[in-house]
Amino acid sequence: MKLVLGAAVTGPDRLSVLHLIAPGDVGGAERVVQALACGQHRAGHRVAVAAVLSNRAGTNAHSFFAPLARAGVEALPLRVPPRAYRRERRAFVELCRRWGPDVVHTHGYHADVVDAGAVRRAGVPTVTTVHGFTGGDWKNRIYERLQRRAFRRFDAVVAVSRPLGHHLERTGVPPARLYVVPNAWPAGDLPLLPRAEARDRFAVPEDRFHVGWVGRLTDEKGADILLGALRLLPDLPVAASIVGDGRRRARLEREAARLGVSERVQWVGNCPEAARLFTGFDVFVLSSRTEGTPMVLFEAMAAGVPIVATAVGGVPDVVSPQEALLVAPDDVVALAQAVRSLHADPLAAADRARRALERLTPEFAHALWLARYDDVYRRLR
């Protein structure tokens, strides 16, 4: 029987899928897992999400679980001490034996390196989604090197963009096990806020040209490029809100002070429901040095916000120059010029934003995305 997109799954078409991630507070990979698990649950599959958490107080309140709870998806916290990898593997294999998944789907280098091998040895097929590489410090680079080696042993490896898929093939992932499934827009379960209310949340007055930036404060996300661009726009009434947190925050705050732009920047910190607030931006800036297919880009498109983005990874496959202004990575001058252009010609900016919104649903449909993952799983089963 052929599966109809969007129809409930029953009988032999029903799958048992166990996702595994070591979640941060907020991030693209976390949102992908939430969207996959919630969509698969609504389609009729048996789905659970196991989350590796450090064994500390307060983990029950981890923000990652809130969308899963609202959708009725089973969440399985795995609390282990830091670096207790043998205990973690034993706990997850025991969980698999109790839960009985058809497939285990891992996300992120921790799950790929620490846990996936033990699951395969227990006889359960494994799938990983590769969300991208961050580089970072020496410890992170070692993890990513181990992760690249681990990919060769997975039953299926899913890349979220075409450039990432080409990279994985060059680094040894067998083509027969490699799939390219770009991320999709799941349409959040919480409505967008009206523009005035969103701007009130940011405490940005209407006479300011509000630049929004959302992401982890790490080197690969390029918040420093935005700070450099702000220095080149002293004549514009710009106010920038940087939403997110990370290990580079203190360094970035010092950089903002050095560049003389501190008074134009507010550091919002992590905001699990940031997608509702995009309506408060006059422009959304994605200044990343590397990307897969960023979920935050879909959030900006859905809010109808003009976009300036670096043409890296899967970004040009999501928005073309007809829907956004694309600039080269690490180009402070080009980014500043793009922001200036949007300020100078709001009608052209609004037209590009409208085109991006019109492209979002037909080209990045959630049901088709879920069906493509179903196909990957069934090839393994």
LUMMINU-686218 format. One line per field, with one value per residue: residue number from 1; x, y, z of N, C-alpha, C in turn. Coordinates in steps of 0.1 Angstrom, whole numbers. Layout:
! LUMMINU-686218
resi <- [NUM:...]
nu <- [X:...]
nv <- [Y:...]
nw <- [Z:...]
cau <- [X:...]
cav <- [Y:...]
caw <- [Z:...]
cu <- [X:...]
cv <- [Y:...]
cw <- [Z:...]
! end
This chain:
! LUMMINU-686218
resi <- [1:2:3:4:5:6:7:8:9:10:11:12:13:14:15:16:17:18:19:20:21:22:23:24:25:26:27:28:29:30:31:32:33:34:35:36:37:38:39:40:41:42:43:44:45:46:47:48:49:50:51:52:53:54:55:56:57:58:59:60:61:62:63:64:65:66:67:68:69:70:71:72:73:74:75:76:77:78:79:80:81:82:83:84:85:86:87:88:89:90:91:92:93:94:95:96:97:98:99:100:101:102:103:104:105:106:107:108:109:110:111:112:113:114:115:116:117:118:119:120:121:122:123:124:125:126:127:128:129:130:131:132:133:134:135:136:137:138:139:140:141:142:143:144:145:146:147:148:149:150:151:152:153:154:155:156:157:158:159:160:161:162:163:164:165:166:167:168:169:170:171:172:173:174:175:176:177:178:179:180:181:182:183:184:185:186:187:188:189:190:191:192:193:194:195:196:197:198:199:200:201:202:203:204:205:206:207:208:209:210:211:212:213:214:215:216:217:218:219:220:221:222:223:224:225:226:227:228:229:230:231:232:233:234:235:236:237:238:239:240:241:242:243:244:245:246:247:248:249:250:251:252:253:254:255:256:257:258:259:260:261:262:263:264:265:266:267:268:269:270:271:272:273:274:275:276:277:278:279:280:281:282:283:284:285:286:287:288:289:290:291:292:293:294:295:296:297:298:299:300:301:302:303:304:305:306:307:308:309:310:311:312:313:314:315:316:317:318:319:320:321:322:323:324:325:326:327:328:329:330:331:332:333:334:335:336:337:338:339:340:341:342:343:344:345:346:347:348:349:350:351:352:353:354:355:356:357:358:359:360:361:362:363:364:365:366:367:368:369:370:371:372:373:374:375:376:377:378:379:380:381]
nu <- [8:6:20:2:8:7:-13:-26:-5:-7:-8:15:29:36:61:87:105:134:148:180:198:222:212:216:207:192:189:197:198:184:159:153:151:129:109:109:103:78:62:64:51:25:18:13:33:52:70:99:120:152:172:204:216:235:242:227:210:177:173:149:135:145:146:144:125:99:84:80:65:41:32:27:47:68:93:126:147:182:202:235:267:293:314:311:311:309:289:269:265:257:233:218:217:202:179:171:166:144:125:124:130:125:144:172:178:203:216:240:274:281:261:266:292:296:274:261:275:273:246:243:258:241:222:204:193:210:206:219:216:233:240:258:292:311:337:356:372:402:393:367:372:386:365:348:364:365:337:334:347:330:307:310:302:276:242:227:232:223:225:220:221:230:258:270:264:281:305:306:306:331:347:345:320:300:284:260:248:242:222:205:187:172:164:131:103:85:63:56:40:32:19:30:40:23:38:42:40:61:83:81:88:115:122:126:124:101:114:138:159:156:178:180:195:201:212:238:264:291:322:317:292:294:288:305:310:287:289:312:301:281:297:304:281:275:258:232:201:204:195:205:196:209:202:206:231:264:298:314:304:313:337:327:312:333:345:325:325:351:349:332:304:287:265:246:238:220:222:204:203:195:165:139:115:120:113:88:92:104:89:94:117:133:151:165:196:218:249:267:297:297:272:245:215:199:176:167:166:143:125:127:118:91:81:80:101:126:157:192:219:247:262:265:269:238:223:220:203:179:171:172:188:165:149:163:191:222:255:291:308:324:327:327:323:305:283:275:269:247:228:225:214:189:177:176:159:130:107:116:129:107:94:111:110:83:84:100:85:63:76:82:63:54:79:94:80:65:53:63:90:89:80:102:121:108:111:138:141:126:140:160:147]
nv <- [-12:22:49:77:111:129:114:93:68:33:-2:-23:-2:14:28:23:47:59:87:102:126:149:175:211:242:258:255:247:220:209:219:206:179:181:189:167:145:153:156:130:116:127:117:91:72:54:70:83:104:103:120:129:140:160:147:164:187:199:191:182:204:212:232:220:200:210:216:189:178:193:183:157:138:111:116:108:112:108:106:111:111:135:125:98:75:47:39:54:43:17:23:33:12:-6:8:7:-20:-23:-6:-12:-2:2:16:36:70:92:124:149:152:140:119:105:96:85:68:55:33:13:7:-3:-26:-40:-47:-30:-9:21:55:87:122:147:178:197:212:227:234:252:249:230:206:203:200:175:158:161:150:123:119:120:97:79:81:64:40:40:29:45:78:111:141:176:194:200:208:198:171:164:169:150:126:129:126:99:86:60:62:48:47:73:101:131:153:181:204:213:235:234:249:264:257:278:310:338:369:401:429:452:443:424:441:456:436:435:460:481:511:525:543:533:513:481:455:421:392:358:330:306:318:314:309:300:310:337:362:383:394:408:428:442:452:470:490:503:517:543:564:556:549:525:497:468:435:408:375:348:326:316:303:323:347:367:375:386:407:423:429:444:467:476:482:503:501:493:506:503:477:451:423:396:370:334:323:304:306:322:323:334:361:373:390:415:425:446:438:406:392:368:358:337:317:291:266:243:235:261:263:286:304:296:305:332:337:328:348:369:387:409:397:393:374:352:335:305:269:253:276:292:275:277:305:327:354:368:365:373:393:382:377:374:352:364:390:420:446:441:431:453:471:458:459:486:490:478:495:519:513:503:493:475:457:447:434:414:399:391:374:354:344:333:313:295:275:258:247:238:219:204:178:164:163:147:123:117:110:88:70:66:52:29:16:6:-11]
nw <- [0:-9:7:17:16:46:56:83:97:97:107:89:79:100:120:145:160:175:186:193:211:224:239:234:249:231:196:161:154:176:171:147:155:173:154:137:154:165:141:131:151:150:125:130:137:161:184:202:221:231:254:262:292:315:347:368:391:383:356:347:338:314:285:260:261:261:236:227:248:245:221:227:225:236:259:269:293:297:322:330:346:336:310:315:297:292:310:300:274:281:294:273:255:270:272:245:243:260:248:221:193:157:143:152:155:153:164:161:173:197:202:179:181:207:213:191:180:199:199:173:175:192:174:162:135:125:119:110:112:96:106:101:103:129:135:156:189:198:210:201:174:173:182:159:140:148:145:117:110:122:107:85:93:98:91:75:63:66:50:54:34:-1:-6:18:16:-6:6:26:10:-2:20:27:32:22:-10:-14:10:16:19:8:24:26:53:65:68:97:106:134:166:180:177:156:170:170:153:168:195:195:192:215:233:228:235:217:201:177:159:154:132:132:136:135:149:153:170:180:200:188:170:143:137:133:146:151:126:121:141:132:109:118:128:105:99:110:106:103:120:137:156:172:180:195:197:216:230:242:241:233:241:260:248:225:235:244:220:208:224:218:191:194:193:213:225:206:206:219:241:241:250:254:239:239:224:203:176:174:177:155:139:150:139:116:97:92:100:89:95:91:90:82:73:75:65:76:102:113:92:79:98:97:71:73:90:74:71:59:46:51:42:45:17:22:26:26:23:-2:-16:-3:-2:-29:-48:-54:-33:-10:2:-6:6:6:29:59:50:59:49:27:40:56:35:24:45:46:21:24:43:28:7:14:1:-20:-3:11:-10:-17:7:7:-16:-5:15:0:-12:8:19:-4:-13:8:23:51:52:30:36:60:48:32:51:62:40:40:65:60:40:55:72]
cau <- [0:14:17:-3:14:-2:-23:-22:2:-12:-4:29:36:39:75:91:117:139:158:189:205:226:207:219:195:185:198:190:197:174:146:150:147:116:100:108:96:64:56:62:41:12:15:9:44:56:82:103:132:161:181:215:217:244:235:226:196:170:173:135:130:153:137:143:114:86:76:77:54:29:28:25:58:75:107:133:160:193:211:247:278:301:324:308:306:305:276:259:262:249:220:211:214:192:167:167:160:131:116:122:128:129:156:177:182:211:218:251:286:281:254:272:305:296:263:256:282:268:233:245:262:229:214:194:198:212:206:223:214:245:235:269:304:314:352:357:385:409:385:356:378:388:352:343:372:359:324:335:350:319:297:312:297:261:234:222:237:215:230:208:223:238:273:273:264:293:317:306:310:345:354:345:307:296:273:248:242:242:210:204:173:172:155:119:96:74:52:55:27:29:17:38:35:22:50:43:43:75:93:80:96:129:123:132:114:98:122:151:160:160:186:179:205:197:221:248:275:303:329:312:280:298:282:315:309:276:294:320:292:275:307:304:268:273:248:219:195:203:195:207:193:216:195:214:242:275:311:321:297:321:347:320:309:345:347:315:331:363:344:323:290:280:253:236:236:215:224:191:205:187:150:134:104:125:107:76:96:110:81:99:129:133:159:172:209:225:263:275:308:294:259:239:203:196:161:164:163:128:117:127:109:78:77:80:112:137:168:206:225:259:259:272:261:225:215:215:192:167:168:180:188:151:142:172:204:232:268:301:311:336:329:321:318:294:272:271:262:234:219:222:205:175:172:173:148:122:98:123:131:94:91:119:105:71:87:106:73:56:84:84:54:55:92:100:68:68:48:72:102:87:79:116:127:101:116:151:139:120:150:168:139]
cav <- [0:34:59:90:122:136:105:85:56:22:-15:-25:11:21:26:27:55:64:97:104:138:156:188:223:250:261:253:242:205:206:222:196:168:184:189:154:137:157:153:115:112:131:108:78:64:53:79:88:112:102:132:128:152:158:143:175:191:208:187:180:217:215:238:211:190:217:213:175:176:199:174:143:128:106:121:99:118:99:114:104:120:139:115:84:70:33:39:60:33:6:28:35:-1:-11:16:2:-33:-21:2:-20:6:-3:24:47:81:101:138:155:144:132:107:97:90:78:58:48:20:3:4:-12:-40:-46:-52:-20:-1:34:66:100:134:156:191:206:212:240:237:255:247:217:195:201:195:161:152:161:140:110:118:117:83:71:81:54:27:41:23:56:91:121:154:185:203:194:209:190:158:163:168:137:116:130:121:85:80:53:68:40:50:87:108:145:157:195:207:218:244:227:257:263:255:290:320:350:380:413:436:462:435:419:452:459:426:438:474:488:521:525:551:525:503:470:444:409:382:347:319:304:328:307:315:297:318:350:375:393:401:418:439:450:459:481:501:510:523:552:574:550:548:511:490:454:425:395:365:335:326:307:304:335:359:377:380:394:420:431:434:455:479:480:488:515:499:486:512:500:463:444:409:391:356:323:326:292:309:333:324:343:375:378:401:427:429:453:429:395:389:355:361:325:312:277:263:232:243:267:264:300:310:294:313:346:337:327:360:380:397:410:388:394:361:347:324:294:257:252:289:296:266:281:318:332:369:373:365:378:398:372:382:364:351:372:403:430:457:437:430:467:476:451:465:500:490:475:507:529:509:493:486:464:447:440:426:401:392:385:362:343:337:325:301:287:263:248:241:232:214:195:165:158:161:135:112:113:103:75:62:62:42:17:9:-2:-22]
caw <- [0:-10:18:13:24:55:62:94:94:105:103:86:76:112:124:159:158:187:183:204:210:237:235:241:253:219:184:149:155:185:164:137:162:177:143:132:163:166:129:130:161:144:114:135:141:175:184:214:220:243:255:271:300:326:359:378:394:374:342:343:333:302:276:249:262:261:224:227:257:239:210:232:222:247:262:278:297:301:331:333:349:325:305:320:284:293:317:291:264:287:297:261:249:278:268:232:245:266:239:208:180:144:140:161:147:162:160:168:174:209:200:168:185:219:215:179:178:209:194:161:180:197:163:158:125:129:110:116:104:98:106:97:112:135:137:170:195:194:215:192:161:175:181:146:132:152:140:103:109:126:96:75:98:99:80:66:67:60:49:53:22:-11:-4:29:11:-14:15:32:1:-4:32:29:34:10:-17:-13:23:18:14:10:28:32:64:61:77:104:111:148:172:187:166:156:178:162:152:180:207:194:194:229:240:226:240:206:197:163:151:151:122:141:130:144:147:162:168:190:200:185:159:130:134:127:151:150:113:123:149:123:99:126:129:92:97:121:102:103:133:138:169:169:190:193:204:217:240:238:248:228:244:267:239:215:241:244:206:205:231:211:179:197:189:224:228:196:206:232:242:246:255:248:239:232:215:195:162:175:178:143:134:156:132:102:89:99:94:91:91:94:81:77:77:67:60:89:105:116:80:76:108:92:59:78:96:63:74:49:50:46:46:38:8:26:28:19:22:-15:-20:4:-7:-40:-48:-56:-20:0:-2:-3:6:9:43:64:43:68:41:19:50:59:23:23:55:42:10:29:49:18:-2:21:-8:-26:8:14:-21:-15:18:2:-24:3:22:-10:-16:19:20:-14:-16:20:29:62:49:21:44:68:39:27:62:62:30:45:75:55:33:65:78]
cu <- [9:10:13:2:4:-12:-17:-16:-3:-6:11:36:41:53:77:104:121:150:167:197:210:223:214:206:186:194:190:188:185:160:143:145:132:106:98:99:81:56:54:52:27:8:12:20:46:70:86:117:140:171:192:218:227:236:235:212:190:169:158:130:137:143:135:130:100:78:72:65:41:24:25:35:65:89:114:146:170:203:223:258:286:312:322:303:302:291:265:255:254:235:212:207:202:178:162:160:146:121:114:121:131:142:159:183:190:213:229:263:287:274:260:284:304:286:260:262:276:254:234:249:251:219:203:200:199:212:211:220:226:240:246:281:307:328:354:371:390:400:374:361:381:375:347:351:367:345:325:338:338:308:298:306:281:254:229:227:230:222:219:210:231:253:277:274:277:305:317:310:325:353:351:331:303:284:260:241:240:229:211:190:174:161:142:113:84:63:50:41:23:29:27:32:33:35:52:47:57:85:93:88:111:132:130:122:113:107:136:149:165:166:185:190:202:206:230:259:288:309:322:299:282:291:292:315:298:282:303:312:286:285:307:291:265:261:234:214:193:203:196:204:200:209:202:225:253:288:318:314:305:331:339:316:321:347:337:320:343:359:335:309:282:266:242:232:230:217:213:193:195:172:144:122:108:118:94:79:102:102:86:112:125:141:165:185:214:239:272:286:306:280:255:227:196:180:158:161:148:120:116:118:94:72:76:90:122:150:181:213:238:256:268:263:249:217:211:204:179:162:178:181:174:144:150:184:215:246:278:304:324:338:321:315:306:281:266:264:248:224:215:212:190:169:168:161:139:111:104:126:118:90:99:114:92:74:93:94:65:63:84:76:55:68:98:88:72:64:58:85:101:87:93:123:121:108:130:150:135:131:159:160:136]
cv <- [12:43:72:101:128:126:98:72:45:9:-16:-12:18:18:29:34:61:74:99:117:142:170:200:230:253:259:247:227:201:209:212:183:170:183:175:145:140:154:138:110:115:122:94:68:64:59:82:95:109:113:129:141:149:155:154:179:200:203:184:192:221:220:229:203:197:214:198:172:181:190:160:133:124:110:112:105:107:107:106:115:124:128:101:76:56:32:44:50:22:11:29:22:-7:-5:10:-12:-32:-15:-4:-11:-2:4:34:58:91:114:144:146:135:119:98:90:81:66:50:34:9:-2:-6:-26:-47:-50:-42:-11:14:44:79:111:143:170:201:205:226:244:239:252:233:205:192:196:180:153:151:152:126:108:114:103:74:71:69:41:28:34:33:69:102:134:164:196:196:196:200:175:155:161:155:125:117:125:107:79:73:59:61:42:64:93:123:148:171:196:213:227:237:235:256:262:268:302:331:361:392:421:445:454:429:430:457:449:429:452:482:498:520:533:545:515:491:458:432:399:371:335:316:314:320:312:313:305:332:363:386:401:411:430:448:458:471:493:509:517:534:562:569:548:533:507:475:446:412:385:352:337:316:311:317:348:370:383:390:408:429:437:445:468:484:487:501:513:493:492:509:485:459:429:402:378:346:327:314:295:321:335:333:358:381:389:415:432:436:445:418:393:376:357:349:323:299:274:249:238:248:268:279:308:309:303:327:347:337:340:372:391:397:403:393:382:358:335:312:281:257:265:293:287:270:295:322:348:375:373:371:385:388:379:371:363:359:385:413:442:453:436:444:473:471:457:479:500:487:488:518:526:499:486:474:453:440:431:413:393:385:373:351:336:329:313:290:274:254:241:235:227:203:180:157:154:148:123:107:106:89:65:57:51:29:9:1:-14:-33]
cw <- [0:1:12:22:33:61:74:90:103:100:100:82:88:117:139:157:172:183:195:201:224:235:242:245:241:207:172:149:164:179:154:144:167:166:137:141:164:153:127:139:155:132:118:139:156:177:199:212:233:243:266:279:311:339:370:381:384:360:337:336:320:291:263:249:260:248:222:236:252:228:215:229:235:248:272:282:302:309:334:337:337:322:310:308:285:299:308:280:269:289:284:254:257:275:255:234:251:256:226:196:168:139:150:153:156:155:168:171:186:207:189:173:197:219:203:177:187:204:182:166:187:187:158:147:130:117:117:106:107:95:102:107:116:136:152:176:192:199:205:178:162:175:167:137:135:146:125:101:112:115:87:80:100:88:70:72:59:61:47:42:12:-9:8:24:2:-5:21:23:-1:8:36:32:21:3:-15:0:26:12:17:12:34:43:58:72:84:108:126:154:180:177:167:164:168:163:165:192:207:197:209:237:239:232:230:201:182:154:149:140:129:133:140:139:157:159:181:189:200:172:145:127:130:133:151:137:114:130:141:113:106:127:116:89:107:118:102:118:137:153:166:182:187:203:204:227:235:244:244:232:250:257:229:222:242:230:203:212:223:198:181:193:201:227:218:196:220:230:249:253:249:250:232:223:206:181:163:174:165:137:139:149:119:92:97:92:98:86:93:85:75:81:70:60:73:91:108:104:76:86:103:80:64:84:86:66:63:54:43:51:38:29:11:28:20:18:8:-21:-14:-1:-18:-39:-50:-42:-8:-6:3:-4:9:24:47:57:50:59:33:28:53:47:21:33:51:30:14:35:39:9:4:12:-15:-15:11:3:-20:-4:15:-7:-16:10:13:-13:-5:19:9:-16:-4:29:40:59:40:28:53:59:34:39:64:52:34:56:69:46:43:71:69]
! end
